[in-house]
Amino acid sequence: MHMDDYINNLLRENVSESEVETILDKAACFQGLTPREAAALLTSTNEAHASRIFEIAGQIKNHIYGERIVLFAPLYISDYCVNGCTYCGFKGNGNHRRHKLTQEDVKAQVKILEKMGHKRIAIEAGEDPINCPLDYILKCIDTIYRTSDIRRVNVNIAALDIEDYRRLKAANIGTYILFQETYHRPSYARFHPAGPKRDYDYHFKAFERAMEAGIDDVGAGVLFGLYDYRYDALALMLHNEALEQQFGVGFHTISVPRIREIDGVNSYPYGVCDGDFLKLVAILRIAMPFTGMIISTREVPAMRRQLIKIGISQMSAGSSTVVGGYGCKEAPSESFNESSSAQFPLSDHRSADEIFYWLMEEGILPSFCTACYRRNRRGARFMEMVKKGDIKNVCLPNGILTLKEYALDYGDARFNALADSIIKQIKTENPALIQAKLQELEQGKRDIFI
């Protein structure tokens, strides 16, 4: 059966109230959901069911990930793009002046990100084989690793062929990220009228090529609101299942952005309201309990706060979606122009430092950890640890150590006191070991992880 027919049949199926209760009982045991079971929850209008969905999602989040959030920042290196994606500020037919960072600009931008405390960044670039070829992207990655203390570079760039994915793998990237945007073919064609990204099948099969090329971790995403969010959520699950069947492991992370207006124009009849969005994220969390979930600064602080409670495990902080946008007033680069278009408008304008404070005041550990990548806890090995419930036992201690390192290097008295309070609250399997490593940090050692 064609995927479109299969998903629509799932969404039309009439599932009894008692069967929904059974599905929720299964979810509460951290067993995940089938697409049919997820469809039953997505179409349920019972408020009692919704309440239990949120409760179970919160339990899963705490059980697997603990009270922590992994932090990162995007680094936009080029907004040259030949695609015509109608929802994107970088679309090829846009009339703004294009920019690309020089290697000196890359160094300057990364230095600012380091001062913000970031150790993990995600390179972002438009698709333009002439002005932004893979060779340029690889050079940027090399510059970052060679000249900074950034410890993990994730990459969110256009679909490649297998040989180019092998080159990306050789550059020691973290996660390769690519959004399908929408899985609904007619809508995909509507929103991608021009450029290589218009090829749905080539884009859809990118993860297969990446994993065949040896890339361990891949991250997917849907831009919810381009089509019925329920359809795209189920298609995302089916895509994950297909990769698991073929490679033994599916998505390392999924991102859950919502469409935002561009230039004040709202031409998205499938836009997702706050209530539906919260329920969607909660259902994805209980349907795919072992997959990391990412939220960007597209969402306002109040929404991000709610999403953390029900499933989000990673978030950006102090982001800029403009090429050369970090510290543009304090340390302008030749490639930066304040009239540049952002890829999308931000809704959380707080600085990274403000977000770190906010998380700690909420009782949540800000984590700058990159240890799994460097300990080769990636791909199938990482997922095996998550499913056994073991990953929290390394993630929480490493989060503590990275927070302490940040506090020692950048924190003032207030920050340090709050960080120490959070660290004391977190229970670990081997507190004596953590205490010893905290003392090493205080003595000047850095980059300590287990």
C-alpha positions in Angstrom: 0.0 0.0 0.0 1.2 3.5 -0.8 2.4 5.4 2.3 -0.1 8.2 1.6 -3.0 5.7 1.7 -1.6 3.8 4.6 -1.3 6.9 6.8 -4.7 8.3 5.8 -6.3 4.9 6.7 -4.7 5.0 10.1 -6.0 8.5 10.8 -9.5 7.5 9.7 -9.6 4.4 11.8 -12.1 4.5 14.7 -10.3 3.3 17.8 -12.4 2.6 21.0 -11.8 4.4 24.2 -10.8 1.2 25.9 -8.2 0.5 23.3 -6.7 3.9 23.7 -6.3 3.2 27.4 -4.5 0.0 26.5 -2.2 1.9 24.2 -1.4 4.4 27.0 -0.7 1.5 29.4 1.8 0.2 26.9 3.4 3.6 26.5 3.8 4.0 30.3 6.1 0.9 30.2 8.5 2.7 27.9 7.7 0.3 25.0 7.1 3.0 22.4 4.2 2.9 19.9 3.4 1.6 16.5 2.2 4.1 13.9 -1.3 2.7 14.3 -1.1 3.3 18.1 0.3 6.8 17.6 -2.5 7.6 15.2 -5.1 6.6 17.8 -3.6 9.1 20.2 -3.2 11.8 17.6 -6.9 11.6 16.7 -8.2 11.2 20.2 -10.2 14.2 21.5 -10.7 12.9 25.0 -9.2 15.4 27.5 -8.5 12.6 30.0 -6.4 10.8 27.4 -4.5 14.1 26.6 -3.8 14.6 30.3 -2.4 11.1 30.6 -0.3 11.5 27.4 1.4 14.5 29.0 1.9 12.6 32.2 3.5 9.6 30.5 5.7 11.8 28.3 7.1 13.6 31.3 7.8 10.3 33.0 9.7 9.0 30.0 11.7 12.2 29.7 12.8 12.0 33.3 13.4 8.3 33.3 15.7 8.2 30.2 17.2 11.7 30.2 16.9 13.0 33.7 16.5 16.7 34.6 19.0 18.0 32.0 19.0 19.7 28.7 21.9 19.5 26.2 22.7 22.9 24.7 24.0 23.9 21.3 24.1 26.8 18.9 23.7 26.9 15.1 26.4 28.5 13.0 25.2 29.8 9.7 28.2 29.9 7.3 26.5 30.7 4.0 23.1 31.9 2.9 23.8 31.3 -0.8 21.0 29.0 -2.1 19.6 27.8 -5.4 16.5 26.3 -4.0 13.1 28.0 -4.0 11.7 26.8 -0.7 8.8 29.2 -0.2 9.0 29.1 3.7 12.7 29.9 3.9 14.4 33.3 4.2 17.4 32.0 2.2 15.3 31.0 -0.8 17.1 31.4 -4.1 14.7 34.0 -5.5 15.0 36.2 -2.5 16.4 39.7 -3.2 18.7 40.1 -0.1 22.4 40.3 -0.5 24.1 36.9 0.0 26.9 36.3 2.4 29.5 33.6 3.1 31.9 33.5 6.0 35.6 33.5 5.2 37.8 31.2 7.3 38.8 34.2 9.5 35.1 35.0 9.9 34.5 31.4 11.0 37.2 31.7 13.6 35.8 35.0 14.9 32.2 33.6 15.1 33.3 30.4 16.9 35.4 32.5 19.4 32.2 34.3 20.3 30.3 31.0 20.6 33.0 29.7 22.9 32.8 32.7 25.1 29.0 32.0 25.3 30.0 28.6 26.7 29.1 26.4 23.7 31.0 23.2 23.0 28.6 21.8 20.5 27.5 23.7 17.3 25.5 22.8 14.2 26.8 24.1 10.9 24.0 25.5 8.7 24.3 26.4 5.0 22.1 26.9 2.0 22.5 24.7 -1.1 24.6 26.2 -3.7 27.2 24.0 -5.5 29.1 27.0 -6.9 29.2 29.4 -4.0 29.0 26.9 -1.1 30.5 23.6 -2.3 31.2 20.7 0.0 34.9 21.6 -0.1 34.1 24.9 1.5 32.0 23.3 4.2 34.7 20.7 4.9 37.2 23.5 5.2 35.0 25.3 7.7 34.7 22.1 9.8 38.5 21.7 9.8 38.9 25.4 10.8 36.6 24.9 13.8 38.2 21.8 15.1 41.7 23.0 14.5 41.5 26.5 15.9 38.9 26.2 18.7 37.7 24.2 21.7 34.5 23.3 20.1 34.2 19.5 20.7 31.3 18.5 18.4 30.3 19.9 15.0 26.9 18.7 13.8 26.1 19.4 10.2 22.7 20.5 8.7 23.3 20.8 4.9 21.7 19.6 1.7 21.4 16.0 0.6 24.6 14.5 -0.8 25.6 11.4 -2.8 27.4 8.5 -1.0 30.9 9.6 -1.9 30.3 13.1 -0.5 28.8 11.6 2.7 32.0 9.6 3.1 34.0 12.8 2.9 31.7 14.3 5.6 32.2 11.2 7.7 36.0 11.6 7.4 35.7 15.2 8.7 34.7 13.7 12.1 31.3 15.3 12.2 28.8 14.6 15.0 25.3 14.2 13.7 24.2 14.7 10.1 20.9 16.6 10.1 18.4 16.9 7.3 14.7 17.9 7.4 12.2 16.3 5.1 10.1 19.4 5.8 6.9 17.5 4.9 6.4 13.9 3.8 3.2 14.7 1.9 4.3 14.7 -1.8 1.8 17.3 -3.2 2.6 19.7 -0.4 6.4 19.0 -0.8 6.1 19.9 -4.5 4.2 23.1 -3.6 6.7 24.4 -1.2 9.8 23.3 -3.2 9.0 24.7 -6.7 12.6 25.0 -7.9 16.1 23.8 -7.2 17.7 20.4 -6.5 15.7 20.1 -3.3 12.5 19.7 -5.4 13.5 16.0 -6.0 11.5 14.4 -3.2 13.0 10.9 -3.6 16.6 12.0 -3.7 16.0 14.1 -0.5 14.0 11.3 1.2 16.7 8.7 0.6 19.5 10.9 1.8 19.7 9.1 5.2 20.1 5.8 3.5 23.1 7.1 1.6 24.6 8.8 4.7 24.3 5.6 6.7 25.7 3.5 3.9 28.6 5.9 3.9 29.3 5.1 7.6 27.8 8.1 9.3 26.7 6.8 12.7 24.1 9.4 13.8 21.5 11.1 11.6 18.9 13.6 12.7 15.6 14.2 11.0 12.9 16.8 11.3 9.6 18.0 10.0 8.6 21.6 9.6 5.2 21.1 11.1 2.5 23.2 9.5 3.3 22.7 5.9 0.8 19.8 5.9 -1.4 18.0 8.5 0.9 17.6 11.5 -0.7 14.2 12.3 0.2 12.9 8.8 3.8 14.1 9.0 4.3 12.7 12.5 3.3 9.3 11.4 5.4 9.5 8.2 8.4 10.5 10.4 7.8 7.4 12.5 7.6 5.2 9.4 10.8 6.7 8.1 12.5 5.9 11.4 11.2 2.3 11.3 12.5 1.8 7.7 16.0 2.9 8.8 15.9 0.6 11.8 15.0 -2.4 9.7 17.7 -1.6 7.1 20.5 -0.5 9.4 19.6 -1.6 12.9 19.3 2.0 14.1 17.1 4.9 13.2 17.2 8.6 14.0 19.6 9.8 16.7 17.5 12.9 17.0 14.3 14.5 15.7 13.7 18.2 15.5 10.2 19.6 15.9 10.0 23.1 14.5 6.7 24.8 13.6 6.3 27.0 10.6 6.7 30.7 11.3 5.5 33.6 9.2 8.0 35.2 6.8 7.6 38.9 6.1 4.3 38.9 8.0 2.7 36.6 5.5 0.8 33.6 6.8 0.0 31.3 3.9 0.0 28.0 5.9 -3.6 26.7 6.5 -2.1 23.7 8.4 -0.4 25.8 11.0 -0.3 24.0 14.4 -1.8 25.7 17.4 -0.1 25.6 20.8 -2.4 23.0 22.3 -2.0 20.6 19.3 1.8 21.3 19.2 2.2 20.3 22.8 0.2 17.1 22.4 2.2 16.3 19.2 5.5 16.6 21.0 4.3 14.5 23.9 3.1 11.8 21.5 6.3 11.7 19.6 8.2 11.4 22.9 6.1 8.3 24.0 6.1 6.9 20.5 9.9 7.1 20.1 11.1 7.2 23.7 14.8 6.6 23.0 15.3 9.3 20.3 16.6 12.7 21.3 14.2 15.6 20.6 15.4 19.1 19.7 13.6 22.5 19.9 15.0 25.7 18.5 14.5 29.4 19.3 11.5 29.5 16.9 9.4 29.0 20.0 8.8 31.6 22.8 10.3 30.9 26.2 7.0 29.9 27.8 6.5 27.2 25.1 10.0 26.0 25.4 9.5 25.6 29.2 6.5 23.4 28.6 8.2 21.3 25.9 11.2 20.6 28.2 8.8 19.0 30.7 7.2 16.6 28.1 10.0 15.4 25.9 12.6 17.9 24.6 16.2 16.8 25.4 18.2 19.3 23.4 17.8 23.0 22.7 19.6 25.9 21.1 20.6 28.9 23.2 21.5 32.4 22.2 21.0 31.6 18.6 21.4 33.7 15.4 20.0 32.5 12.1 21.9 35.2 10.1 25.3 34.5 8.5 27.9 36.3 10.7 25.2 37.2 13.2 27.0 36.4 16.5 28.4 39.5 18.2 27.8 41.5 15.1 27.9 44.8 16.9 30.9 44.0 19.2 32.9 42.1 16.7 31.6 42.7 13.2 32.9 40.6 10.3 33.4 41.7 6.7 30.8 39.2 5.6 28.1 40.4 8.0 25.4 42.9 6.9 22.7 43.8 9.4 20.2 43.9 6.5 20.8 40.2 5.8 17.8 38.0 5.9 17.6 35.5 8.7 16.6 32.0 7.7 13.6 32.2 10.0 12.5 34.7 12.7 13.4 34.0 16.3 10.9 34.0 19.2 13.3 33.4 22.0 15.7 36.4 22.0 17.4 35.7 25.4 21.2 35.4 25.5 22.8 32.1 26.1 23.7 33.2 29.7 20.1 34.1 30.4 18.9 30.7 29.2 21.5 28.9 31.4 20.2 30.8 34.4 16.6 30.1 33.5 17.2 26.3 33.2 19.0 26.2 36.6 16.2 28.2 38.2 13.8 25.6 36.9 15.9 22.9 38.5 17.3 21.7 35.2 20.9 20.9 34.5 22.4 22.8 31.5 24.7 20.3 29.8 27.5 21.1 27.4 28.4 17.4 27.1 30.0 15.9 24.0 31.3 12.8 25.6 29.3 10.1 23.8 30.6 11.3 20.5 34.2 11.1 21.7 33.7 7.8 23.6 32.3 6.2 20.4 28.9 5.9 22.0 27.2 6.5 18.7 24.8 4.8 16.4 23.6 1.4 17.4 25.9 1.4 20.5 24.3 4.6 21.8 20.8 3.4 21.2 21.5 0.1 23.0 22.6 2.0 26.1 19.5 4.2 25.9 17.2 1.2 25.6 18.8 -0.4 28.6 18.4 2.7 30.7 22.1 3.2 31.1 22.7 6.4 29.1 21.5 8.6 32.0 24.3 7.2 34.1 26.9 8.8 31.9 25.0 11.8 30.7 24.1 13.2 34.1 27.7 13.0 35.4 29.1 14.4 32.2 26.5 17.2 32.3 27.6 18.0 35.9 31.3 18.2 34.8 30.6 20.5 31.8 28.4 22.8 33.9 31.2 23.1 36.5 33.7 23.8 33.8 31.5 26.6 32.4 31.0 28.0 35.9 34.8 28.1 36.6 35.6 29.7 33.2 32.7 32.1 32.7 30.5 32.2 35.8 30.2 35.0 38.4 29.5 34.5 42.0 25.7 34.2 41.5 26.0 31.8 38.7 28.6 29.6 40.5 26.3 29.4 43.6 23.4 28.4 41.5 25.4 25.8 39.6 26.8 24.3 42.8 23.3 24.0 44.1 22.1 22.2 41.0 25.1 19.9 41.1 24.4 18.9 44.7 20.8 18.1 43.9 21.6 15.5 41.2 22.1 12.0 42.3 24.7 9.9 40.5 25.8 6.3 40.7 29.3 7.1 41.8 29.3 10.4 43.7 32.9 9.9 45.0 34.2 9.7 41.4 32.3 12.8 40.4 33.6 14.7 43.4 37.1 13.7 42.5 36.7 15.0 38.9 35.1 18.2 40.1 38.2 18.8 42.2 40.4 18.2 39.1 38.4 20.9 37.3 38.9 23.3 40.2 42.7 22.6 40.0 42.7 23.7 36.4 42.2 20.6 34.4 39.6 20.8 31.5 37.6 18.6 29.2 37.0 15.9 31.7 34.4 13.2 30.9 33.5 9.6 31.5 
